[in-house]
Amino acid sequence: MAHEVHVELAAHPANPACFTQRIDVSPTRTATGGLKLGYAVRGPLDRLRIPTPRAPVSATKLWQHTCCEIFIGTAGDPSYREFNFSPSCQWANYDFLDYRQRAPAAVHCAPPQIQASHTEDLLQLDVMLAPEALPAADALHIALAVVLEADDGSLGYWALAHPAGPADFHQRGGFTLTLDPTGFHS
């Protein structure tokens, strides 16, 4: 049985005024143990740089442009996994041993399945992560985030929670959604 929740991401207080979009995410735990994510960016998109579709391959530095992200950790363990999903359908995953301390190699898992579409006022990104892409634990601590790039190159940041200071999705204070075998809890 799928467990679904809908959350609205908060804009970072330092975002430039040009960013007026509303961002919602619908994470759903699948019956097979995978994770389905539906990112919806609503509002004017005409002044955003939205990457054009490309081959769905792993790529680097996606966070420097419009992309959706998820960070997944477990209780009592400083390690975590980061995934980036671009509207181009490119993706990246990184493993960290502790805060911003990258592991020597990321866990190799099935590539995420990404579908992207947009109109003048909605960017939709649907992502499916296979069960083996998730850390093996009873309860997962999740941070959801989105980076938007304006046509002038400036960046805006959205997350479930923004710890004090500059936008930093790696801070554990932003991992505010818990996924256990019964579903999501905030």
Salt bridges, closest charged atoms under 4 A:
GLU4 OE2 - HIS6 NE2 3.20
GLU8 OE1 - ARG22 NH1 3.21
ASP24 OD2 - ARG22 NE 2.87
ASP24 OD2 - ARG42 NH1 2.96
GLU82 OE1 - HIS170 NE2 3.55
ASP95 OD1 - ARG81 NE 2.65
GLU149 OE2 - ARG49 NH1 2.99
GLU149 OE1 - HIS65 ND1 2.83
ASP151 OD2 - ARG47 NE 3.46
ASP168 OD1 - ARG100 NH2 2.85
ASP180 OD2 - HIS185 NE2 3.18
